[in-house]
Amino acid sequence: MRISFVLLLFLIISHPLPAQSTVLQVVTESSPPYHYLNKYGRVDGETTHKVQAILEAAGVKGEFALYPWARSIIMAERQAGTLIYSIARTPEREKQFHWLAEVSAFHLAVVGLKSQPVANGELKQGYLTNYTFAVQRDDISYHWLQQQGFREGQNMLVCADIQCSWDYLLRGMVDFIIEDPALIPATAKKLNVDGEQLNPVMDIPELAVTGYLAASKDTDPAVVSQLKEAAQQLGMGITSGDGRVAPQ
């Protein structure tokens, strides 16, 4: 028996465990129906299923967790072996992550309440700063509003998640939020509110974006390659990267 044990120990040392032993932290934010916590307290949703399929095809295990977006970004920037989705591939972020796969698409717009007169009138981009917005911290809508001249605490209230932004809008604390009109029914159902109250009033063409699965820079290169290969096999390969941006 001792000989067999020594032989087994030698084999384990000589042949490292396969990729299945790799466990990655996978972080995201609440954005139904793409990613959200289900009734069992697990991260679920359409895009989550795509990410799970990539990990399974790569033979990599993942521990999924949902946080406010700003926290997810910090974790993915600072912690090795961390994946994040759905993240914008902006020029500023290009070198901060390994870009693994395109997993979702968003078409964002300015959204207000139907009960507000401005919601049924003409809204021009040059006059946006006359109104107040709620937005999630550190997502692309947040940065876009800053570029338009918005300032936190003045005409921009900053939230941890989309539920907070919706809440501010529905309570009349702000004039607008930025949301994908296609996601209004699913988000309203998740938040148990009447989505019919909301009305898209202005498209934002520059925020028609693609969401990526990305990995922290210090993630094992072999694992990064496995995940990219798996994504390509599943038809979710990434583009060459030409400055395109993506949601969040």
C-alpha positions in Angstrom: 0.0 0.0 0.0 2.9 2.4 0.8 4.4 1.8 -2.6 1.1 2.6 -4.2 0.8 5.8 -2.2 4.3 7.0 -3.0 3.6 6.3 -6.7 0.3 8.2 -6.5 2.0 11.1 -4.9 4.7 11.1 -7.6 2.0 11.1 -10.3 0.1 14.0 -8.8 3.3 16.1 -8.5 4.5 15.2 -12.0 1.1 15.8 -13.6 -0.5 19.1 -12.4 -4.3 19.2 -12.1 -6.2 20.1 -15.3 -7.8 23.4 -15.9 -11.0 22.3 -14.2 -9.3 23.0 -10.9 -9.1 26.7 -11.7 -11.7 28.8 -9.9 -12.3 32.3 -11.1 -14.2 35.1 -9.4 -16.9 36.3 -11.8 -18.5 39.7 -11.0 -21.3 41.7 -12.5 -24.1 44.1 -11.6 -27.9 43.9 -11.5 -29.2 44.5 -15.1 -32.3 42.2 -15.8 -32.8 40.2 -17.9 -29.1 39.9 -18.6 -27.8 39.5 -15.1 -29.6 39.5 -11.8 -30.2 37.5 -8.6 -32.9 34.9 -8.9 -35.2 33.7 -6.1 -32.6 31.2 -5.0 -30.0 34.0 -4.5 -27.9 33.0 -7.5 -26.7 35.1 -10.3 -28.9 34.4 -13.3 -29.9 35.9 -16.6 -29.4 35.6 -20.4 -25.9 36.9 -20.5 -24.9 35.0 -17.3 -25.9 31.8 -19.1 -23.5 32.8 -22.0 -20.7 33.4 -19.6 -21.4 30.1 -17.8 -21.3 28.3 -21.1 -17.9 29.8 -22.0 -16.4 28.7 -18.6 -17.9 25.2 -19.0 -16.5 24.9 -22.5 -13.1 26.0 -21.2 -13.1 23.6 -18.3 -12.9 26.5 -15.8 -15.0 26.9 -12.7 -16.4 30.3 -11.7 -17.9 31.7 -8.5 -20.5 34.3 -9.6 -21.3 37.3 -7.5 -23.3 40.5 -8.1 -22.1 43.9 -6.7 -22.6 47.6 -7.4 -20.9 48.3 -10.8 -18.1 50.5 -9.3 -17.1 47.7 -6.9 -17.1 45.1 -9.7 -14.8 47.3 -11.7 -12.4 47.8 -8.8 -12.3 44.0 -8.1 -11.6 43.2 -11.8 -8.9 45.8 -12.0 -7.1 44.8 -8.8 -7.7 41.0 -8.2 -6.0 38.4 -10.3 -8.3 35.7 -11.7 -11.4 37.9 -11.8 -13.8 38.1 -14.7 -16.3 40.9 -15.3 -19.3 41.3 -17.6 -21.0 43.1 -19.3 -18.2 45.8 -19.6 -17.6 48.6 -22.0 -14.5 48.3 -24.2 -13.5 51.9 -24.1 -10.2 53.3 -25.1 -9.5 54.1 -21.4 -10.1 50.5 -20.4 -8.4 48.8 -23.4 -5.2 48.0 -21.6 -6.7 47.3 -18.2 -8.2 43.9 -19.1 -8.0 40.9 -21.3 -11.0 41.1 -23.6 -12.5 37.6 -24.0 -15.9 37.7 -25.8 -18.8 39.8 -26.9 -21.8 38.7 -24.8 -24.5 41.3 -25.0 -25.7 44.5 -26.8 -27.4 47.6 -25.6 -29.0 50.6 -27.3 -29.3 53.4 -24.7 -31.7 56.3 -24.5 -32.8 59.1 -22.3 -35.9 57.8 -20.4 -38.4 59.9 -18.4 -41.9 59.6 -17.0 -44.9 59.9 -19.3 -46.5 62.2 -16.8 -43.7 64.8 -17.3 -44.4 67.4 -20.1 -40.9 67.2 -21.4 -41.3 63.5 -21.9 -43.7 64.2 -24.7 -41.9 67.2 -26.2 -38.7 67.9 -28.0 -35.5 67.1 -26.1 -32.2 68.3 -27.6 -28.8 67.1 -26.5 -27.5 70.7 -26.1 -30.2 71.4 -23.5 -29.7 68.2 -21.4 -28.0 70.1 -18.5 -31.2 71.9 -17.9 -32.5 68.7 -16.4 -31.5 66.3 -13.7 -30.4 62.6 -14.2 -29.8 59.6 -12.0 -27.1 57.3 -13.2 -25.0 54.3 -12.0 -21.5 55.2 -10.8 -18.6 54.6 -13.2 -20.7 53.1 -16.0 -20.6 54.5 -19.5 -23.7 56.6 -19.0 -22.0 58.3 -16.0 -19.0 59.2 -18.1 -21.1 60.3 -21.0 -23.1 62.7 -18.8 -19.9 64.1 -17.4 -18.8 64.8 -21.0 -22.0 66.7 -21.5 -21.2 68.9 -18.6 -23.1 67.2 -15.8 -21.7 67.4 -12.2 -22.3 65.0 -9.4 -24.5 66.5 -6.6 -25.8 69.3 -8.9 -27.7 68.0 -11.9 -26.6 64.3 -11.6 -27.4 62.0 -8.8 -25.1 58.9 -8.7 -26.4 55.5 -7.8 -24.9 52.1 -7.0 -27.3 50.2 -9.3 -30.1 50.6 -11.8 -32.7 50.0 -9.1 -31.6 53.1 -7.4 -31.8 55.1 -10.6 -35.3 53.9 -11.3 -36.3 54.7 -7.8 -35.1 58.3 -8.1 -37.0 58.7 -11.4 -40.3 57.1 -10.2 -40.2 59.3 -7.0 -39.8 62.4 -9.1 -36.3 63.2 -7.6 -34.8 63.5 -11.1 -36.1 64.2 -14.6 -34.4 61.3 -16.5 -32.4 58.2 -16.4 -30.4 56.5 -19.1 -31.7 53.0 -20.0 -32.1 50.6 -22.8 -35.8 50.8 -23.8 -35.8 47.1 -24.7 -35.0 46.3 -21.0 -37.7 48.4 -19.5 -40.3 45.6 -19.3 -37.9 43.1 -17.7 -36.5 45.6 -15.2 -40.0 46.8 -14.3 -41.1 43.3 -13.6 -38.0 42.6 -11.5 -38.5 45.8 -9.5 -42.3 45.2 -9.2 -43.2 48.6 -10.7 -45.3 49.7 -13.7 -43.0 50.0 -16.7 -45.7 51.8 -18.6 -44.9 54.9 -16.6 -41.6 55.2 -18.4 -41.0 56.8 -21.8 -37.9 56.9 -24.0 -37.5 60.6 -25.2 -34.1 60.7 -26.9 -31.9 58.0 -28.4 -28.1 58.3 -27.7 -26.5 56.8 -30.8 -23.0 56.9 -29.3 -24.2 54.7 -26.5 -25.4 51.9 -28.8 -22.8 49.5 -27.5 -21.6 45.9 -27.1 -21.0 44.2 -23.7 -17.9 42.2 -23.1 -16.7 39.4 -20.9 -13.2 40.5 -19.7 -10.5 39.3 -17.3 -8.2 41.0 -14.9 -4.8 41.7 -16.3 -3.1 39.4 -13.9 -5.2 36.4 -14.8 -3.2 33.3 -15.8 -2.4 33.6 -19.6 -3.2 29.9 -20.1 -6.7 30.4 -18.6 -7.2 33.5 -20.7 -6.4 31.5 -23.9 -8.7 28.7 -22.9 -11.6 31.2 -22.3 -11.0 32.9 -25.6 -10.9 29.6 -27.5 -14.1 28.5 -25.8 -15.8 31.7 -26.7 -14.8 31.4 -30.3 -16.0 27.8 -30.4 -19.4 28.9 -29.1 -19.5 31.7 -31.7 -18.9 34.5 -29.2 -15.4 35.5 -30.3 -14.3 39.1 -30.0 -13.5 41.6 -32.7 -10.0 42.9 -33.4 -10.8 45.9 -31.1 -10.9 49.3 -32.9 -11.9 51.5 -30.0 -15.5 50.2 -29.9 -17.2 50.8 -26.7 -19.6 48.6 -24.7 -22.1 48.9 -21.9 -21.2 49.7 -18.4 
